[in-house]
């Protein structure tokens, strides 16, 4: 980048695409890596953490960055695909510097870091963090915004100190557009302290979505650091099968305490799932599929399918049952697939469209048989019905994959080559 190039605020780089010299996208910016220096010298920016297509986070040195502008980063040379591992002397700019409480040297006033700016040094390929964008006033989600100002790095102090209770609003703002799986990946790579702070700042629904995408150890760690009432609220917001999977990893006394704090209806669904063996259709199923009575119309079914919070697998079919409509239902009559709903007039009754030839699964069906069933019938979800003919729930292909893949699949990238990063 030429001398005199404009400075860039790092919040604008989160999620920005990274391209190689021929214009092919390498990945997206996940964070930046800096090294604090003694005294009040601005930190040197070492490189970027880039999440490539396999969700591996790799290190790209700033010496390989030739352009940072127009919503993109341009690199030169071959990107080292080894997995990034943070070193003790390094700081993640987005993950660790934003939301810190630091002190203005001149007045001794505490301020909150909203953003930092980076700039390339003239006639060199080195980059530094040279400006800090801060806000006056106490932290807290309910307060009104105070005065903001941009100061030199040397005008503040406190970045090198361990901080307890660091906020997370500005870090979350940089990641607000991320899908839950991508936010979970970013959260996984933060320090345990920072991970807990960010989790505490997420609302219940967003945290529930993210927990469902995290490795088991991270789930347990985060849930254990929440107040019990908040933990129960988050479990209520999770899909019942995911909540049951998480609770099954806790000691029985902790399970019972959290279930008691949950709403009775939500707790009842989770208790039913906990009663089944984990690797069976009953243990894998969700208790919240789309259930319709036989006198519902195609228009009614399509309205249910369009609900935004449904997963694609659950939206692929509706289950027609006698009342009651909540699982366990009345007599299960059959399944209507989404494609069939698109082929028939809106006023058609779903009871006349059911596929009753497809046998349902029993709750004790073992995982290998569930897998074979989905593969044999080309299904993305399957009904689970008890001996009395009541629909208990549905097993989806994503739940099956979760149990077929290695336990650490969320932490393992394709073709792992080792740890560390190069200069």
Rosetta blueprint (number, residue, H / E / L):
1 X L
2 X L
3 X L
4 X L
5 X L
6 X L
7 X L
8 X E
9 X E
10 X H
11 X H
12 X H
13 X H
14 X L
15 X L
16 X L
17 X E
18 X E
19 X E
20 X L
21 X L
22 X L
23 X L
24 X L
25 X E
26 X E
27 X E
28 X E
29 X E
30 X E
31 X E
32 X E
33 X E
34 X E
35 X E
36 X L
37 X L
38 X L
39 X L
40 X L
41 X L
42 X L
43 X L
44 X E
45 X E
46 X E
47 X E
48 X E
49 X E
50 X E
51 X E
52 X E
53 X L
54 X L
55 X L
56 X L
57 X E
58 X E
59 X E
60 X E
61 X E
62 X H
63 X H
64 X H
65 X E
66 X E
67 X E
68 X E
69 X E
70 X L
71 X L
72 X E
73 X E
74 X E
75 X E
76 X L
77 X L
78 X L
79 X L
80 X L
81 X L
82 X L
83 X E
84 X L
85 X L
86 X L
87 X L
88 X L
89 X L
90 X E
91 X E
92 X E
93 X H
94 X H
95 X H
96 X H
97 X H
98 X L
99 X L
100 X L
101 X E
102 X E
103 X E
104 X E
105 X L
106 X L
107 X L
108 X L
109 X L
110 X E
111 X E
112 X E
113 X E
114 X E
115 X E
116 X E
117 X E
118 X E
119 X E
120 X E
121 X L
122 X L
123 X L
124 X L
125 X L
126 X L
127 X E
128 X E
129 X E
130 X E
131 X E
132 X E
133 X E
134 X E
135 X E
136 X E
137 X L
138 X L
139 X L
140 X L
141 X L
142 X L
143 X L
144 X L
145 X L
146 X L
147 X L
148 X E
149 X E
150 X E
151 X E
152 X E
153 X H
154 X H
155 X H
156 X E
157 X E
158 X L
159 X L
160 X L
161 X L
162 X L
163 X L
164 X L
165 X L
166 X L
167 X L
168 X L
169 X H
170 X H
171 X H
172 X H
173 X H
174 X H
175 X L
176 X L
177 X L
178 X L
179 X L
180 X H
181 X H
182 X H
183 X H
184 X H
185 X H
186 X H
187 X H
188 X H
189 X L
190 X L
191 X L
192 X H
193 X H
194 X H
195 X H
196 X H
197 X H
198 X H
199 X H
200 X H
201 X H
202 X L
203 X L
204 X H
205 X H
206 X H
207 X H
208 X H
209 X H
210 X H
211 X H
212 X L
213 X L
214 X L
215 X L
216 X H
217 X H
218 X H
219 X H
220 X H
221 X H
222 X H
223 X H
224 X H
225 X H
226 X L
227 X L
228 X H
229 X H
230 X H
231 X H
232 X H
233 X H
234 X H
235 X H
236 X H
237 X H
238 X L
239 X L
240 X H
241 X H
242 X H
243 X H
244 X H
245 X H
246 X H
247 X H
248 X L
249 X L
250 X L
251 X L
252 X H
253 X H
254 X H
255 X H
256 X H
257 X H
258 X H
259 X H
260 X H
261 X H
262 X L
263 X L
264 X H
265 X H
266 X H
267 X H
268 X H
269 X H
270 X H
271 X H
272 X H
273 X H
274 X H
275 X L
276 X L
277 X L
278 X L
279 X L
280 X E
281 X H
282 X H
283 X H
284 X H
285 X L
286 X E
287 X L
288 X L
289 X L
290 X L
291 X E
292 X E
293 X L
294 X L
295 X L
296 X L
297 X E
298 X H
299 X H
300 X H
301 X H
302 X H
303 X H
304 X H
305 X H
306 X L
307 X L
308 X L
309 X L
310 X L
311 X L
312 X L
313 X L
314 X H
315 X H
316 X H
317 X E
318 X E
319 X E
320 X E
321 X E
322 X L
323 X L
324 X L
325 X L
326 X L
327 X L
328 X L
329 X L
330 X L
331 X E
332 X E
333 X E
334 X E
335 X E
336 X E
337 X E
338 X H
339 X H
340 X H
341 X H
342 X H
343 X H
344 X L
345 X L
346 X L
347 X L
348 X L
349 X E
350 X H
351 X H
352 X H
353 X L
354 X L
355 X E
356 X L
357 X L
358 X L
359 X L
360 X L
361 X E
362 X L
363 X L
364 X L
365 X L
366 X E
367 X H
368 X H
369 X H
370 X H
371 X H
372 X H
373 X H
374 X H
375 X H
376 X H
377 X L
378 X L
379 X L
380 X L
381 X E
382 X E
383 X E
384 X E
385 X E
386 X L
387 X L
388 X L
389 X L
390 X E
391 X E
392 X E
393 X E
394 X E
395 X E
396 X E
397 X H
398 X H
399 X H
400 X H
401 X H
402 X H
403 X H
404 X H
405 X L
406 X L
407 X L
408 X L
409 X L
410 X L
411 X L
412 X L
413 X L
414 X L
415 X L
416 X L
417 X L
418 X L
419 X L
420 X L
421 X L
422 X L
423 X L
